[in-house]
Amino acid sequence: MASSPSITPHPPYYAVIFTSVRQDGDNGYAEAAKQMLELASEQPGFLGFESARQEIGISVSYWVSQEAIKAWKENAIHRQAQSRAKDWYKAFRVRVCCVEREYGF
Amino acid sequence: MASSPSITPHPPYYAVIFTSVRQDGDNGYAEAAKQMLELASEQPGFLGFESARQEIGISVSYWVSQEAIKAWKENAIHRQAQSRAKDWYKAFRVRVCCVEREYGF
């Protein structure tokens, strides 16, 4: 899990906000989530990842382009994991965003 | 705190991703955070809010437009809270994004 905000380049770049409510029970989730993060981190155009969960989980991944996000979405191993979504989540939303401005300290 | 993903309109709309690492100690944070969420929810153009914290905190607010985000950023009571950022956060990033696509169940 990330312990600090991701270091990202000057905008524009892309973010995928994944908001979810987990099913009861692990059902292989923890192992798959670890594997997916490792695999995502190796994809062309991956910039960073932030995640936290309480009542809901929010995971944000950062990417150089829409094309990089599309290629990751269509990755064969990732598609296998996507097919198990209802085993793991009662509800989820994926929001693909263009980051236009960024600031902070 | 949100217990389910926000219901948002068809894209495009805007998201503000706020990623932070807290300082030790409350320093008035909990009360201010509650007040800011209540106040944000009343602003024109506010669409929803999602939040979770473990090692890092991620809060995402959704808005109809960049103008609505700017108006909230410049709200006088919100500006007072912003001036206390270093009392509450070791680090934070704000990312203003245009949501281009959304899906889920």
Backbone of each chain as ProteinMPNN parsed JSONL, in Angstrom:
{"seq_chain_A": "MASSPSITPHPPYYAVIFTSVRQDGDNGYAEAAKQMLELASEQPGFLGFESARQEIGISVSYWVSQEAIKAWKENAIHRQAQSRAKDWYKAFRVRVCCVEREYGF", "coords_chain_A": {"N_chain_A": [[0.843, -1.204, 0.0], [0.435, 2.253, -0.697], [2.376, 4.701, 1.013], [2.67, 7.357, 0.878], [1.677, 10.308, -0.985], [1.534, 9.874, -4.553], [4.257, 10.678, -6.719], [3.934, 12.634, -9.427], [4.028, 13.634, -12.93], [4.102, 16.978, -14.468], [0.8, 18.08, -15.148], [-0.912, 17.794, -18.378], [-2.014, 14.511, -17.413], [-3.255, 11.17, -16.839], [-5.808, 9.811, -14.644], [-7.162, 6.974, -12.984], [-9.869, 6.481, -11.095], [-10.874, 4.232, -8.783], [-13.512, 3.136, -7.076], [-14.892, 1.264, -4.457], [-16.999, -1.208, -2.841], [-16.429, -3.841, -0.764], [-17.161, -7.383, -1.025], [-18.213, -9.676, 1.581], [-15.713, -11.733, 3.11], [-12.63, -13.1, 1.815], [-12.08, -14.504, -0.637], [-9.921, -14.881, -2.395], [-9.131, -12.35, -2.953], [-7.078, -10.669, -1.773], [-4.602, -11.725, -2.61], [-4.916, -11.519, -5.387], [-5.197, -8.743, -5.686], [-2.695, -7.822, -4.9], [-1.105, -9.016, -6.88], [-2.168, -7.758, -9.16], [-1.465, -5.082, -8.733], [1.329, -5.249, -8.83], [1.638, -6.087, -11.477], [0.384, -4.003, -12.908], [2.137, -1.933, -12.294], [4.266, -2.49, -13.891], [3.479, -1.901, -16.413], [3.636, -0.164, -19.589], [3.647, 3.349, -19.4], [2.576, 3.595, -16.847], [2.246, 5.563, -13.921], [1.875, 5.83, -11.146], [0.374, 4.958, -7.908], [-2.217, 5.025, -5.528], [-3.906, 4.159, -2.514], [-6.584, 3.405, -0.263], [-8.672, 2.041, 2.299], [-11.707, 2.123, 4.044], [-14.903, 2.264, 5.05], [-15.597, 2.358, 2.381], [-13.492, 1.503, -0.413], [-10.891, 3.281, -1.989], [-8.996, 3.476, -4.794], [-6.453, 4.902, -6.67], [-5.008, 5.041, -9.772], [-2.325, 6.263, -11.786], [-1.56, 7.45, -15.039], [0.138, 7.853, -18.21], [-1.425, 8.342, -20.459], [-4.623, 7.973, -22.168], [-4.417, 5.796, -23.869], [-2.557, 4.147, -22.643], [-4.012, 3.393, -20.394], [-6.079, 1.983, -21.607], [-4.687, -0.161, -22.755], [-3.788, -1.477, -20.455], [-6.267, -2.158, -19.336], [-7.034, -4.08, -21.142], [-5.185, -6.055, -20.854], [-4.369, -9.489, -20.635], [-4.146, -11.023, -18.229], [-5.105, -9.219, -16.406], [-7.702, -9.001, -17.363], [-8.722, -11.509, -16.675], [-8.82, -11.168, -13.894], [-10.661, -9.041, -13.776], [-12.948, -10.403, -14.519], [-13.717, -11.61, -12.232], [-14.92, -9.768, -10.66], [-17.449, -9.613, -9.354], [-17.208, -11.53, -7.393], [-15.713, -10.226, -5.538], [-16.586, -7.615, -5.069], [-19.325, -5.722, -3.852], [-20.224, -3.466, -5.013], [-18.921, -1.269, -7.482], [-17.243, 1.592, -8.922], [-15.644, 2.826, -11.779], [-13.725, 5.496, -12.76], [-12.466, 7.315, -15.351], [-10.14, 9.769, -15.83], [-8.899, 12.976, -16.876], [-6.142, 14.556, -15.595], [-5.895, 17.867, -14.855], [-4.857, 19.975, -13.363], [-2.515, 20.366, -10.678], [-1.463, 20.562, -7.282], [0.217, 21.16, -4.108], [1.998, 20.087, -1.118]], "CA_chain_A": [[0.0, 0.0, 0.0], [1.191, 3.496, -0.753], [2.474, 5.385, 2.298], [2.736, 8.795, 0.612], [1.087, 10.622, -2.29], [2.367, 9.579, -5.716], [4.951, 11.763, -7.416], [3.458, 12.566, -10.812], [4.598, 14.715, -13.753], [3.205, 18.104, -14.699], [-0.37, 17.754, -15.965], [-1.94, 16.768, -18.223], [-1.838, 13.062, -17.437], [-4.556, 10.546, -16.57], [-6.055, 9.091, -13.391], [-8.309, 6.073, -12.91], [-10.375, 6.415, -9.72], [-11.632, 2.991, -8.603], [-14.198, 3.198, -5.776], [-15.544, -0.04, -4.341], [-17.447, -1.793, -1.571], [-16.046, -5.249, -0.804], [-17.98, -8.483, -0.523], [-17.696, -10.338, 2.781], [-14.811, -12.851, 2.789], [-11.525, -12.717, 0.936], [-12.309, -15.095, -1.963], [-8.741, -14.721, -3.257], [-8.958, -10.932, -3.292], [-5.818, -10.056, -1.329], [-3.549, -12.204, -3.505], [-5.134, -10.955, -6.726], [-4.945, -7.305, -5.644], [-1.233, -7.678, -4.869], [-0.594, -9.369, -8.209], [-2.588, -6.748, -10.145], [-0.664, -3.872, -8.541], [2.667, -5.531, -9.37], [1.556, -6.147, -12.934], [0.088, -2.643, -13.393], [3.345, -1.112, -12.127], [5.205, -2.843, -14.969], [2.915, -1.563, -17.727], [4.073, 1.106, -20.188], [2.804, 4.504, -19.123], [2.139, 3.649, -15.439], [2.916, 6.653, -13.213], [1.807, 5.751, -9.687], [-0.805, 4.296, -7.342], [-2.568, 5.391, -4.152], [-5.04, 3.32, -2.125], [-7.0, 3.351, 1.143], [-10.011, 1.452, 2.454], [-12.462, 2.045, 5.296], [-16.2, 1.719, 4.621], [-15.379, 2.108, 0.958], [-12.108, 1.543, -0.855], [-10.581, 4.169, -3.115], [-7.671, 3.274, -5.373], [-6.239, 5.768, -7.817], [-3.781, 4.798, -10.534], [-1.99, 7.394, -12.662], [-1.095, 6.955, -16.341], [0.524, 8.938, -19.125], [-2.367, 8.57, -21.561], [-5.794, 7.1, -22.312], [-3.988, 4.578, -24.55], [-1.916, 3.295, -21.626], [-5.1, 2.85, -19.564], [-6.798, 0.996, -22.424], [-3.83, -1.352, -22.893], [-3.845, -2.179, -19.165], [-7.608, -2.738, -19.195], [-7.157, -5.231, -22.041], [-4.177, -7.061, -20.489], [-5.071, -10.78, -20.482], [-4.213, -11.428, -16.819], [-6.008, -8.255, -15.783], [-9.073, -9.355, -17.767], [-9.142, -12.631, -15.813], [-9.193, -10.604, -12.591], [-11.907, -8.27, -13.96], [-14.09, -11.324, -14.632], [-14.071, -12.037, -10.87], [-15.325, -8.565, -9.913], [-18.625, -9.828, -8.483], [-16.757, -12.299, -6.223], [-14.977, -9.369, -4.601], [-17.192, -6.302, -4.836], [-20.779, -5.514, -3.885], [-20.44, -2.342, -5.936], [-17.726, -0.472, -7.797], [-17.269, 2.562, -10.015], [-14.368, 3.204, -12.378], [-13.812, 6.803, -13.418], [-11.251, 7.649, -16.092], [-10.089, 11.233, -15.718], [-7.706, 13.722, -17.27], [-5.699, 15.473, -14.537], [-5.63, 19.142, -15.527], [-4.063, 20.834, -12.471], [-2.064, 19.669, -9.466], [-0.632, 21.337, -6.375], [0.317, 20.567, -2.784], [3.359, 20.197, -0.522]], "C_chain_A": [[0.873, 1.248, 0.0], [1.228, 4.146, 0.63], [2.647, 6.888, 2.116], [2.092, 9.065, -0.742], [2.065, 10.305, -3.421], [3.029, 10.851, -6.226], [4.586, 11.64, -8.894], [4.011, 13.748, -11.599], [3.654, 15.912, -13.819], [2.005, 17.638, -15.501], [-0.199, 18.332, -17.384], [-1.371, 15.35, -18.204], [-3.177, 12.475, -16.997], [-4.611, 9.856, -15.211], [-7.239, 8.159, -13.588], [-8.686, 5.971, -11.43], [-11.267, 5.18, -9.632], [-12.205, 3.003, -7.188], [-15.009, 1.932, -5.612], [-16.031, -0.321, -2.925], [-17.206, -3.294, -1.689], [-17.189, -6.185, -0.427], [-17.402, -8.969, 0.808], [-16.776, -11.484, 2.349], [-13.781, -12.439, 1.762], [-11.713, -13.232, -0.486], [-11.139, -14.907, -2.93], [-8.416, -13.281, -3.596], [-7.564, -10.411, -2.984], [-4.666, -10.444, -2.263], [-3.684, -11.569, -4.893], [-4.816, -9.457, -6.748], [-3.446, -7.02, -5.66], [-0.64, -7.94, -6.254], [-0.94, -8.282, -9.236], [-1.769, -5.467, -10.0], [0.749, -4.073, -9.088], [2.662, -5.475, -10.898], [1.301, -4.751, -13.527], [1.35, -1.778, -13.374], [4.363, -1.331, -13.243], [4.705, -2.409, -16.346], [3.509, -0.266, -18.262], [3.097, 2.227, -19.815], [2.261, 4.581, -17.707], [2.931, 4.725, -14.703], [2.898, 6.511, -11.697], [0.48, 5.186, -9.233], [-0.981, 4.738, -5.902], [-3.815, 4.61, -3.774], [-5.316, 3.433, -0.634], [-8.387, 2.735, 1.187], [-10.494, 1.623, 3.877], [-13.83, 1.473, 4.929], [-16.201, 1.445, 3.122], [-13.885, 2.104, 0.695], [-11.982, 2.523, -2.007], [-9.16, 3.867, -3.548], [-7.567, 4.178, -6.586], [-4.94, 5.357, -8.486], [-3.604, 5.938, -11.525], [-1.26, 6.875, -13.884], [-0.75, 8.119, -17.255], [-0.561, 9.283, -20.126], [-3.567, 7.636, -21.455], [-5.378, 5.768, -22.928], [-3.342, 3.611, -23.554], [-2.972, 2.644, -20.732], [-5.829, 1.748, -20.318], [-5.987, -0.297, -22.55], [-3.839, -2.157, -21.596], [-5.21, -2.84, -18.963], [-7.729, -4.033, -19.996], [-6.085, -6.301, -21.809], [-4.871, -8.376, -20.111], [-5.206, -11.197, -19.015], [-5.15, -10.488, -16.046], [-7.469, -8.572, -16.139], [-9.593, -10.553, -16.97], [-9.596, -12.111, -14.453], [-10.515, -9.833, -12.705], [-13.127, -9.187, -13.979], [-14.55, -11.818, -13.261], [-14.641, -10.893, -10.03], [-16.484, -8.838, -8.947], [-18.318, -10.762, -7.305], [-16.224, -11.382, -5.125], [-15.72, -8.109, -4.175], [-18.713, -6.369, -4.845], [-21.124, -4.423, -4.894], [-19.085, -1.75, -6.272], [-18.03, 0.519, -8.913], [-15.838, 2.754, -10.477], [-14.576, 4.537, -13.078], [-12.466, 7.134, -14.046], [-11.229, 9.153, -16.299], [-8.812, 11.783, -16.338], [-7.355, 14.701, -16.152], [-5.236, 16.763, -15.202], [-4.75, 20.068, -14.698], [-3.675, 20.036, -11.263], [-1.26, 20.627, -8.613], [-0.619, 20.659, -5.016], [1.71, 20.794, -2.217], [3.749, 18.858, 0.046]], "O_chain_A": [[1.929, 1.278, 0.632], [0.224, 4.145, 1.341], [2.758, 7.618, 3.101], [1.971, 8.154, -1.562], [3.277, 10.451, -3.263], [2.457, 11.94, -6.177], [4.905, 10.637, -9.532], [4.418, 14.751, -11.012], [2.543, 15.866, -13.292], [2.168, 16.872, -16.451], [0.581, 19.266, -17.571], [-0.39, 15.039, -18.88], [-4.138, 13.219, -16.802], [-3.598, 9.38, -14.696], [-8.203, 8.503, -14.272], [-7.925, 5.444, -10.619], [-12.286, 5.09, -10.317], [-11.461, 2.892, -6.214], [-15.744, 1.55, -6.523], [-15.54, 0.251, -1.951], [-17.717, -3.941, -2.603], [-18.062, -5.841, 0.37], [-16.242, -8.704, 1.122], [-17.03, -12.134, 1.334], [-14.016, -11.549, 0.944], [-11.526, -12.481, -1.443], [-11.341, -14.788, -4.139], [-7.542, -13.008, -4.419], [-6.933, -9.782, -3.833], [-3.86, -9.6, -2.654], [-2.698, -11.14, -5.492], [-4.234, -8.958, -7.711], [-2.983, -6.103, -6.339], [0.208, -7.19, -6.736], [-0.112, -7.928, -10.076], [-1.415, -4.834, -10.994], [1.304, -3.181, -9.73], [3.553, -4.899, -11.522], [1.921, -4.367, -14.519], [1.606, -1.002, -14.295], [5.209, -0.477, -13.507], [5.427, -2.533, -17.335], [3.848, 0.63, -17.488], [1.88, 2.065, -19.905], [1.552, 5.533, -17.378], [4.153, 4.797, -14.842], [3.797, 7.011, -11.021], [-0.425, 4.958, -10.036], [-0.015, 4.817, -5.144], [-4.695, 4.412, -4.612], [-4.388, 3.544, 0.167], [-9.178, 2.877, 0.254], [-9.77, 1.305, 4.82], [-13.918, 0.31, 4.533], [-16.734, 0.437, 2.659], [-13.105, 2.638, 1.483], [-12.843, 2.591, -2.884], [-8.225, 3.987, -2.757], [-8.467, 4.222, -7.424], [-3.889, 5.325, -7.845], [-4.572, 6.503, -12.036], [-0.437, 5.965, -13.783], [-1.27, 9.224, -17.101], [-0.614, 10.418, -20.6], [-3.528, 6.635, -20.74], [-5.915, 4.723, -22.561], [-3.562, 2.402, -23.622], [-2.84, 1.479, -20.357], [-6.159, 0.708, -19.748], [-6.539, -1.394, -22.461], [-3.893, -3.387, -21.632], [-5.287, -3.965, -18.468], [-8.427, -4.963, -19.593], [-6.076, -7.33, -22.483], [-5.843, -8.374, -19.356], [-6.264, -11.673, -18.604], [-5.885, -10.913, -15.154], [-8.36, -8.424, -15.303], [-10.775, -10.605, -16.63], [-10.616, -12.546, -13.92], [-11.384, -9.955, -11.842], [-14.204, -8.81, -13.519], [-15.639, -12.378, -13.134], [-14.823, -11.041, -8.821], [-16.479, -8.328, -7.827], [-19.068, -10.793, -6.33], [-16.274, -11.714, -3.941], [-15.519, -7.597, -3.074], [-19.316, -6.987, -5.723], [-22.173, -4.456, -5.538], [-18.191, -1.733, -5.426], [-18.933, 0.322, -9.727], [-14.922, 2.837, -9.659], [-15.491, 4.689, -13.889], [-11.451, 7.222, -13.354], [-12.156, 9.738, -16.859], [-7.771, 11.127, -16.322], [-8.156, 15.567, -15.8], [-4.307, 16.759, -16.01], [-3.983, 20.857, -15.25], [-4.4, 19.131, -10.849], [-0.469, 21.414, -9.131], [-1.352, 19.697, -4.79], [2.497, 21.577, -2.749], [4.842, 18.715, 0.592]]}, "seq_chain_B": "MASSPSITPHPPYYAVIFTSVRQDGDNGYAEAAKQMLELASEQPGFLGFESARQEIGISVSYWVSQEAIKAWKENAIHRQAQSRAKDWYKAFRVRVCCVEREYGF", "coords_chain_B": {"N_chain_B": [[-18.771, 9.734, 6.789], [-18.565, 8.417, 3.483], [-20.448, 5.553, 2.547], [-20.856, 4.17, 0.294], [-20.097, 4.09, -3.261], [-20.196, 7.296, -4.893], [-23.105, 8.538, -6.57], [-23.074, 9.692, -9.718], [-23.456, 12.031, -12.485], [-23.774, 11.445, -16.104], [-20.573, 11.518, -17.631], [-19.081, 14.397, -19.323], [-17.782, 15.478, -16.126], [-16.39, 16.945, -13.132], [-13.627, 15.99, -10.977], [-12.045, 16.253, -7.811], [-9.191, 15.078, -6.546], [-7.921, 14.447, -3.472], [-5.118, 13.76, -1.82], [-3.483, 12.691, 1.083], [-1.168, 12.827, 3.884], [-1.482, 12.543, 7.267], [-0.636, 14.752, 9.992], [0.682, 13.932, 13.263], [-1.632, 13.709, 15.976], [-4.75, 15.437, 16.642], [-5.428, 18.214, 16.485], [-7.693, 19.786, 15.971], [-8.61, 18.819, 13.614], [-10.638, 16.812, 13.039], [-13.122, 18.005, 13.608], [-13.015, 20.204, 11.878], [-12.867, 18.912, 9.393], [-15.33, 17.648, 9.246], [-17.004, 19.887, 9.261], [-16.165, 21.118, 6.863], [-16.947, 19.24, 4.943], [-19.718, 19.303, 5.231], [-20.199, 21.943, 4.474], [-19.141, 22.011, 1.863], [-20.914, 20.271, 0.626], [-23.131, 21.82, 0.367], [-22.564, 23.612, -1.591], [-23.041, 25.26, -4.783], [-23.151, 23.128, -7.578], [-21.887, 20.936, -6.461], [-21.432, 17.434, -6.468], [-20.867, 15.001, -5.193], [-19.087, 12.874, -2.769], [-16.333, 10.979, -1.695], [-14.395, 9.017, 0.573], [-11.528, 7.696, 2.254], [-9.2, 6.42, 4.659], [-6.046, 5.048, 5.314], [-2.805, 4.27, 5.544], [-2.335, 6.437, 3.917], [-4.588, 9.14, 3.224], [-7.372, 9.362, 1.083], [-9.477, 11.498, -0.491], [-12.194, 12.153, -2.531], [-13.882, 14.586, -4.265], [-16.736, 15.458, -6.203], [-17.787, 17.443, -8.938], [-19.744, 19.77, -10.919], [-18.394, 21.429, -12.676], [-15.313, 23.175, -13.568], [-15.546, 25.779, -12.694], [-17.248, 25.621, -10.501], [-15.596, 24.247, -8.728], [-13.566, 26.11, -8.397], [-14.961, 28.203, -7.157], [-15.624, 26.998, -4.726], [-13.048, 26.556, -3.718], [-12.349, 29.163, -3.177], [-14.098, 29.962, -1.241], [-14.765, 31.671, 1.78], [-14.749, 30.52, 4.395], [-13.727, 28.041, 3.835], [-11.223, 28.822, 2.95], [-10.06, 29.685, 5.315], [-9.76, 27.202, 6.581], [-8.002, 25.987, 4.754], [-5.732, 27.451, 5.299], [-4.763, 26.261, 7.518], [-3.51, 23.969, 6.776], [-0.893, 22.921, 7.198], [-0.923, 22.345, 9.895], [-2.314, 20.023, 9.957], [-1.516, 18.231, 7.988], [1.229, 16.262, 6.896], [1.967, 16.005, 4.302], [0.4, 16.779, 1.214], [-1.486, 16.297, -1.825], [-3.328, 17.905, -4.319], [-5.428, 17.145, -6.949], [-6.944, 18.221, -9.803], [-9.388, 17.151, -11.94], [-10.839, 16.186, -15.072], [-13.543, 14.124, -15.471], [-13.875, 11.664, -17.791], [-14.896, 9.199, -18.633], [-17.026, 6.649, -17.278], [-17.836, 3.72, -15.478], [-19.286, 0.66, -14.1], [-20.812, -1.296, -11.429]], "CA_chain_B": [[-17.972, 9.104, 5.728], [-19.371, 7.733, 2.474], [-20.473, 4.102, 2.69], [-20.992, 3.586, -1.045], [-19.615, 5.018, -4.289], [-21.105, 8.382, -5.238], [-23.89, 8.48, -7.799], [-22.7, 10.894, -10.457], [-24.12, 12.087, -13.798], [-22.942, 11.039, -17.237], [-19.457, 12.421, -17.908], [-18.015, 14.898, -18.455], [-17.927, 16.308, -14.935], [-15.043, 17.119, -12.57], [-13.261, 15.358, -9.711], [-10.862, 16.736, -7.107], [-8.579, 14.0, -5.767], [-7.106, 15.026, -2.398], [-4.352, 12.676, -1.205], [-2.775, 13.344, 2.189], [-0.606, 12.118, 5.034], [-1.816, 13.352, 8.437], [0.249, 14.996, 11.13], [0.272, 13.28, 14.506], [-2.505, 14.561, 16.788], [-5.928, 15.895, 15.907], [-5.273, 19.654, 16.215], [-8.926, 20.367, 15.439], [-8.858, 18.301, 12.267], [-11.886, 16.061, 12.86], [-14.224, 18.964, 13.59], [-12.922, 21.005, 10.653], [-13.169, 18.059, 8.239], [-16.79, 17.471, 9.245], [-17.603, 21.162, 8.858], [-15.868, 21.379, 5.448], [-17.774, 18.372, 4.104], [-21.085, 19.848, 5.265], [-20.221, 23.194, 3.707], [-18.937, 21.653, 0.446], [-22.136, 19.628, 0.126], [-24.138, 22.862, 0.126], [-22.111, 24.536, -2.634], [-23.562, 25.021, -6.133], [-22.327, 22.292, -8.446], [-21.351, 19.761, -5.749], [-22.105, 16.205, -6.93], [-20.684, 13.843, -4.312], [-17.844, 12.827, -1.995], [-15.894, 9.642, -1.257], [-13.206, 9.215, 1.4], [-11.016, 6.574, 3.048], [-7.831, 6.678, 5.134], [-5.209, 4.077, 6.034], [-1.524, 4.978, 5.658], [-2.644, 7.746, 3.353], [-6.007, 9.429, 3.054], [-7.799, 9.783, -0.252], [-10.835, 12.032, -0.547], [-12.529, 12.616, -3.881], [-15.155, 15.296, -4.396], [-17.179, 15.54, -7.601], [-18.338, 18.775, -9.21], [-20.246, 19.905, -12.291], [-17.532, 22.252, -13.546], [-14.124, 23.828, -12.997], [-15.976, 27.021, -12.033], [-17.777, 25.24, -9.183], [-14.429, 23.903, -7.905], [-12.876, 27.369, -8.085], [-15.779, 28.936, -6.187], [-15.453, 26.333, -3.422], [-11.682, 26.819, -3.251], [-12.258, 30.558, -2.735], [-15.045, 30.181, -0.134], [-14.004, 32.286, 2.876], [-14.564, 29.584, 5.515], [-12.816, 27.022, 3.314], [-9.878, 29.407, 2.918], [-9.54, 29.622, 6.695], [-9.323, 25.822, 6.799], [-6.808, 25.757, 3.923], [-4.57, 28.1, 5.917], [-4.288, 25.392, 8.607], [-3.093, 22.699, 6.166], [0.341, 22.37, 7.784], [-1.254, 21.794, 11.221], [-3.034, 18.748, 9.826], [-0.946, 17.321, 6.982], [2.674, 16.232, 6.596], [2.07, 16.148, 2.841], [-0.836, 16.533, 0.464], [-1.579, 16.669, -3.238], [-4.666, 18.136, -4.878], [-5.439, 16.955, -8.405], [-8.226, 18.6, -10.399], [-9.499, 16.238, -13.08], [-12.085, 16.054, -15.827], [-13.95, 12.72, -15.616], [-14.247, 11.494, -19.198], [-15.652, 7.956, -18.787], [-17.373, 6.032, -16.004], [-18.624, 2.489, -15.57], [-19.267, -0.111, -12.859], [-22.12, -1.878, -11.08]], "C_chain_B": [[-18.889, 8.375, 4.752], [-19.317, 6.225, 2.707], [-20.723, 3.408, 1.361], [-20.461, 4.58, -2.066], [-20.653, 6.094, -4.584], [-21.854, 8.074, -6.527], [-23.644, 9.786, -8.54], [-23.345, 10.868, -11.837], [-23.234, 11.517, -14.895], [-21.782, 12.022, -17.39], [-19.749, 13.257, -19.168], [-18.533, 15.647, -17.23], [-16.535, 16.343, -14.31], [-14.864, 16.389, -11.247], [-12.058, 16.091, -9.126], [-10.367, 15.595, -6.22], [-7.637, 14.651, -4.758], [-6.432, 13.865, -1.667], [-3.472, 13.276, -0.123], [-2.181, 12.35, 3.174], [-0.798, 13.038, 6.233], [-0.606, 13.605, 9.346], [-0.201, 14.141, 12.311], [-0.63, 14.25, 15.281], [-3.633, 15.14, 15.959], [-5.822, 17.371, 15.534], [-6.519, 20.298, 15.604], [-9.336, 19.828, 14.084], [-10.242, 17.691, 12.104], [-13.078, 17.007, 12.744], [-14.213, 19.778, 12.292], [-13.297, 20.176, 9.425], [-14.677, 17.862, 8.106], [-17.475, 18.743, 8.747], [-17.391, 21.424, 7.367], [-16.726, 20.506, 4.539], [-19.216, 18.881, 4.061], [-21.2, 21.082, 4.37], [-20.057, 22.904, 2.205], [-20.229, 21.113, -0.161], [-23.223, 20.636, -0.232], [-23.762, 23.779, -1.035], [-22.787, 24.228, -3.967], [-22.598, 24.125, -6.917], [-21.677, 21.112, -7.766], [-22.134, 18.518, -6.157], [-21.952, 15.02, -5.98], [-19.296, 13.833, -3.694], [-17.581, 11.395, -1.571], [-14.598, 9.819, -0.483], [-12.828, 7.94, 2.124], [-9.602, 6.928, 3.481], [-7.25, 5.43, 5.75], [-3.852, 4.759, 6.21], [-1.617, 6.368, 5.05], [-4.158, 7.904, 3.326], [-6.265, 9.842, 1.62], [-9.24, 10.26, -0.13], [-11.067, 12.526, -1.962], [-13.859, 13.339, -3.807], [-15.446, 15.47, -5.878], [-17.982, 16.813, -7.791], [-18.793, 18.872, -10.666], [-19.25, 20.592, -13.215], [-16.297, 22.729, -12.803], [-14.521, 25.078, -12.204], [-16.51, 26.717, -10.628], [-16.634, 24.91, -8.219], [-13.718, 25.179, -7.452], [-13.646, 28.158, -7.026], [-15.639, 28.32, -4.795], [-14.059, 26.591, -2.864], [-11.574, 28.217, -2.64], [-13.264, 30.91, -1.645], [-14.278, 30.627, 1.117], [-13.742, 31.308, 4.028], [-13.617, 28.453, 5.102], [-11.376, 27.557, 3.283], [-9.251, 29.434, 4.312], [-9.008, 28.22, 6.993], [-8.048, 25.537, 6.008], [-5.558, 26.334, 4.585], [-3.994, 27.267, 7.06], [-3.701, 24.088, 8.081], [-1.864, 22.096, 6.851], [0.162, 21.9, 9.228], [-1.744, 20.351, 11.107], [-2.316, 17.722, 8.947], [0.573, 17.431, 6.92], [2.9, 16.466, 5.106], [0.669, 16.037, 2.274], [-0.663, 16.91, -0.998], [-3.047, 16.872, -3.567], [-4.565, 17.974, -6.382], [-6.839, 17.237, -8.928], [-8.319, 17.925, -11.758], [-10.841, 16.404, -13.778], [-12.392, 14.565, -15.983], [-14.514, 12.537, -17.02], [-15.097, 10.263, -19.438], [-15.912, 7.383, -17.416], [-18.149, 4.757, -16.266], [-18.517, 1.749, -14.236], [-20.62, -0.753, -12.637], [-22.403, -1.601, -9.615]], "O_chain_B": [[-19.885, 7.781, 5.164], [-18.26, 5.683, 3.028], [-20.795, 2.181, 1.309], [-20.378, 5.776, -1.785], [-21.855, 5.832, -4.53], [-21.325, 7.444, -7.443], [-23.972, 10.862, -8.038], [-23.74, 9.804, -12.315], [-22.085, 11.15, -14.65], [-21.984, 13.232, -17.288], [-20.576, 12.862, -19.989], [-19.551, 16.338, -17.273], [-15.589, 15.82, -14.899], [-15.818, 16.194, -10.495], [-11.157, 16.5, -9.859], [-11.037, 15.198, -5.267], [-6.676, 15.322, -5.135], [-7.093, 13.084, -0.982], [-2.781, 14.264, -0.37], [-2.621, 11.206, 3.284], [-0.334, 14.178, 6.225], [0.307, 12.785, 9.446], [-1.342, 13.678, 12.348], [-0.419, 15.462, 15.247], [-3.51, 15.316, 14.747], [-6.096, 17.741, 14.392], [-6.416, 21.239, 14.818], [-10.288, 20.314, 13.474], [-10.95, 18.006, 11.147], [-13.94, 16.829, 11.883], [-15.258, 20.014, 11.686], [-13.967, 20.673, 8.52], [-15.229, 17.903, 7.006], [-18.393, 18.694, 7.929], [-18.299, 21.89, 6.678], [-17.184, 20.959, 3.49], [-19.854, 18.893, 3.008], [-22.161, 21.241, 3.616], [-20.758, 23.487, 1.379], [-20.594, 21.44, -1.291], [-24.117, 20.348, -1.028], [-24.555, 24.635, -1.424], [-23.077, 23.068, -4.258], [-21.387, 24.344, -6.915], [-20.974, 20.344, -8.422], [-23.364, 18.543, -6.189], [-22.804, 14.132, -5.956], [-18.44, 14.651, -4.031], [-18.49, 10.684, -1.141], [-13.783, 10.672, -0.832], [-13.698, 7.184, 2.558], [-8.886, 7.638, 2.775], [-7.875, 4.81, 6.611], [-3.754, 5.735, 6.954], [-1.069, 7.338, 5.574], [-4.905, 6.927, 3.396], [-5.481, 10.576, 1.018], [-10.118, 9.505, 0.289], [-10.232, 13.234, -2.525], [-14.852, 12.779, -3.342], [-14.538, 15.61, -6.698], [-18.755, 17.212, -6.92], [-18.296, 18.153, -11.533], [-19.267, 20.354, -14.423], [-16.239, 22.694, -11.574], [-13.917, 25.395, -11.18], [-16.255, 27.466, -9.684], [-16.695, 25.251, -7.037], [-13.322, 25.315, -6.294], [-13.048, 28.714, -6.105], [-15.547, 29.04, -3.801], [-13.906, 26.821, -1.664], [-10.807, 28.433, -1.702], [-13.281, 32.046, -1.171], [-13.261, 30.03, 1.47], [-12.639, 31.273, 4.574], [-12.816, 27.972, 5.903], [-10.429, 26.819, 3.559], [-8.047, 29.229, 4.46], [-7.939, 28.067, 7.584], [-7.119, 24.917, 6.527], [-4.464, 25.783, 4.454], [-2.881, 27.522, 7.522], [-3.421, 23.184, 8.868], [-1.807, 20.884, 7.059], [0.989, 21.145, 9.74], [-1.607, 19.561, 12.041], [-2.476, 16.514, 9.123], [1.134, 18.527, 6.894], [3.903, 17.055, 4.705], [-0.158, 15.287, 2.792], [0.186, 17.726, -1.357], [-3.903, 16.097, -3.14], [-3.714, 18.592, -7.022], [-7.801, 16.573, -8.544], [-7.452, 18.097, -12.616], [-11.849, 16.723, -13.147], [-11.595, 13.825, -16.56], [-15.501, 13.172, -17.393], [-15.933, 10.259, -20.341], [-15.129, 7.593, -16.489], [-19.005, 4.704, -17.149], [-17.76, 2.152, -13.352], [-21.471, -0.763, -13.526], [-23.449, -1.999, -9.102]]}, "name": "protein", "num_of_chains": 2, "seq": "MASSPSITPHPPYYAVIFTSVRQDGDNGYAEAAKQMLELASEQPGFLGFESARQEIGISVSYWVSQEAIKAWKENAIHRQAQSRAKDWYKAFRVRVCCVEREYGFMASSPSITPHPPYYAVIFTSVRQDGDNGYAEAAKQMLELASEQPGFLGFESARQEIGISVSYWVSQEAIKAWKENAIHRQAQSRAKDWYKAFRVRVCCVEREYGF"}
